[in-house]
Amino acid sequence: MTLRRTRTRTRTPADLVRSAPGPAFEIRLDGRPLPALPGQSIAAAFWAAGVLSWRTTRRDGRPRGAFCGIGSCFDCLATVNGRPNQRACLVPARPGDAITTQEGHGRADLAV
């Protein structure tokens, strides 16, 4: 019996569902341009660009990014177009979005 070798091709999730997303557009994280695709959440665009954290914790300033990916945990909070406390895993990326790293509770402008 002869074993037959087959060529394996790397397939992406888009290949598996026969999807062809529209052209990439640009969003910005702290002024840094990043590519995003139609239908991606901001967190997915960050992950695809190799960005793993975009928030710091209130008490210790530890880095945070997406944890649950479904909007339950609030680890992925970001300031999107000037609005703090937006869950990046739920907010769709839009052309020209300006996202800034959120420090703590996202309200540094409020005096305590």
C-alpha beads as a LAMMPS data file, in Angstrom:
LAMMPS data file: protein, C-alpha beads

112 atoms
111 bonds

1 atom types
1 bond types

-500.0 500.0 xlo xhi
-500.0 500.0 ylo yhi
-500.0 500.0 zlo zhi

Masses

1 110.0

Atoms # bond

1 1 1 0.000 0.000 0.000
2 1 1 1.390 3.396 -0.953
3 1 1 0.650 6.460 1.110
4 1 1 -0.177 9.433 -0.955
5 1 1 1.053 12.816 0.183
6 1 1 -1.214 15.731 -0.394
7 1 1 -0.206 19.320 -0.368
8 1 1 -1.736 21.238 2.453
9 1 1 -2.536 24.840 1.945
10 1 1 -2.871 27.210 4.825
11 1 1 -6.483 28.246 4.996
12 1 1 -7.828 31.238 6.834
13 1 1 -11.228 31.499 8.511
14 1 1 -12.325 33.725 5.602
15 1 1 -11.394 30.920 3.173
16 1 1 -13.453 28.412 5.128
17 1 1 -16.633 30.460 4.912
18 1 1 -15.861 31.738 1.416
19 1 1 -15.857 35.303 2.647
20 1 1 -14.300 38.288 0.942
21 1 1 -14.262 41.306 3.267
22 1 1 -14.205 44.756 1.757
23 1 1 -11.025 46.774 1.506
24 1 1 -9.057 47.598 4.639
25 1 1 -9.307 51.051 6.162
26 1 1 -7.335 52.886 8.831
27 1 1 -8.038 53.426 12.511
28 1 1 -5.619 55.015 14.977
29 1 1 -4.507 53.921 18.425
30 1 1 -2.786 56.758 20.266
31 1 1 -2.051 58.318 16.888
32 1 1 -0.551 55.114 15.443
33 1 1 -2.257 53.992 12.226
34 1 1 -3.581 50.429 12.207
35 1 1 -5.448 48.533 9.492
36 1 1 -8.984 47.289 10.080
37 1 1 -11.439 45.352 7.947
38 1 1 -15.170 45.897 7.557
39 1 1 -17.029 43.933 10.222
40 1 1 -14.112 43.765 12.665
41 1 1 -14.484 44.985 16.199
42 1 1 -11.864 47.412 17.432
43 1 1 -10.399 44.650 19.624
44 1 1 -10.168 42.261 16.639
45 1 1 -8.378 44.930 14.593
46 1 1 -5.950 45.475 17.481
47 1 1 -5.267 41.746 17.812
48 1 1 -4.708 41.405 14.066
49 1 1 -2.159 44.240 14.278
50 1 1 -0.364 42.596 17.226
51 1 1 -1.667 45.013 19.874
52 1 1 -2.573 43.087 23.022
53 1 1 -3.278 45.838 25.573
54 1 1 -4.879 49.267 25.391
55 1 1 -5.992 50.016 28.950
56 1 1 -4.382 50.201 32.365
57 1 1 -5.959 49.273 35.680
58 1 1 -7.013 51.961 38.158
59 1 1 -4.948 50.910 41.122
60 1 1 -1.709 49.459 39.773
61 1 1 -1.589 50.685 36.163
62 1 1 -1.342 47.127 34.840
63 1 1 -1.962 46.561 31.125
64 1 1 -5.266 45.116 29.977
65 1 1 -6.792 44.174 26.625
66 1 1 -9.452 41.726 25.532
67 1 1 -10.149 38.909 27.982
68 1 1 -13.590 37.430 27.341
69 1 1 -14.194 38.894 23.876
70 1 1 -17.974 39.003 24.388
71 1 1 -18.471 42.187 26.408
72 1 1 -18.868 40.639 29.856
73 1 1 -15.608 41.458 31.615
74 1 1 -14.823 45.131 30.803
75 1 1 -11.074 44.460 30.463
76 1 1 -11.073 45.822 26.898
77 1 1 -12.293 49.327 27.729
78 1 1 -10.937 52.064 25.498
79 1 1 -11.624 55.694 24.746
80 1 1 -13.129 55.754 21.244
81 1 1 -13.508 59.096 19.494
82 1 1 -13.362 60.883 22.858
83 1 1 -15.896 58.601 24.582
84 1 1 -14.347 56.694 27.523
85 1 1 -15.325 53.216 28.718
86 1 1 -16.197 51.731 25.336
87 1 1 -15.875 47.938 25.164
88 1 1 -13.489 47.441 22.227
89 1 1 -14.679 43.859 21.703
90 1 1 -18.208 45.123 20.951
91 1 1 -17.578 48.395 19.115
92 1 1 -17.282 47.965 15.352
93 1 1 -14.207 49.592 13.829
94 1 1 -15.109 52.503 11.567
95 1 1 -12.844 54.340 9.118
96 1 1 -11.011 57.142 10.884
97 1 1 -11.751 56.011 14.453
98 1 1 -9.393 57.599 16.982
99 1 1 -8.839 55.280 19.926
100 1 1 -6.734 56.265 22.908
101 1 1 -5.311 54.099 25.654
102 1 1 -7.605 54.348 28.630
103 1 1 -5.944 54.909 31.961
104 1 1 -7.861 53.578 34.942
105 1 1 -11.536 54.518 34.916
106 1 1 -11.219 56.669 31.808
107 1 1 -12.204 59.929 33.446
108 1 1 -8.854 61.644 34.065
109 1 1 -10.593 64.956 33.286
110 1 1 -12.751 64.729 36.440
111 1 1 -11.355 66.116 39.679
112 1 1 -11.771 63.735 42.610

Bonds

1 1 1 2
2 1 2 3
3 1 3 4
4 1 4 5
5 1 5 6
6 1 6 7
7 1 7 8
8 1 8 9
9 1 9 10
10 1 10 11
11 1 11 12
12 1 12 13
13 1 13 14
14 1 14 15
15 1 15 16
16 1 16 17
17 1 17 18
18 1 18 19
19 1 19 20
20 1 20 21
21 1 21 22
22 1 22 23
23 1 23 24
24 1 24 25
25 1 25 26
26 1 26 27
27 1 27 28
28 1 28 29
29 1 29 30
30 1 30 31
31 1 31 32
32 1 32 33
33 1 33 34
34 1 34 35
35 1 35 36
36 1 36 37
37 1 37 38
38 1 38 39
39 1 39 40
40 1 40 41
41 1 41 42
42 1 42 43
43 1 43 44
44 1 44 45
45 1 45 46
46 1 46 47
47 1 47 48
48 1 48 49
49 1 49 50
50 1 50 51
51 1 51 52
52 1 52 53
53 1 53 54
54 1 54 55
55 1 55 56
56 1 56 57
57 1 57 58
58 1 58 59
59 1 59 60
60 1 60 61
61 1 61 62
62 1 62 63
63 1 63 64
64 1 64 65
65 1 65 66
66 1 66 67
67 1 67 68
68 1 68 69
69 1 69 70
70 1 70 71
71 1 71 72
72 1 72 73
73 1 73 74
74 1 74 75
75 1 75 76
76 1 76 77
77 1 77 78
78 1 78 79
79 1 79 80
80 1 80 81
81 1 81 82
82 1 82 83
83 1 83 84
84 1 84 85
85 1 85 86
86 1 86 87
87 1 87 88
88 1 88 89
89 1 89 90
90 1 90 91
91 1 91 92
92 1 92 93
93 1 93 94
94 1 94 95
95 1 95 96
96 1 96 97
97 1 97 98
98 1 98 99
99 1 99 100
100 1 100 101
101 1 101 102
102 1 102 103
103 1 103 104
104 1 104 105
105 1 105 106
106 1 106 107
107 1 107 108
108 1 108 109
109 1 109 110
110 1 110 111
111 1 111 112
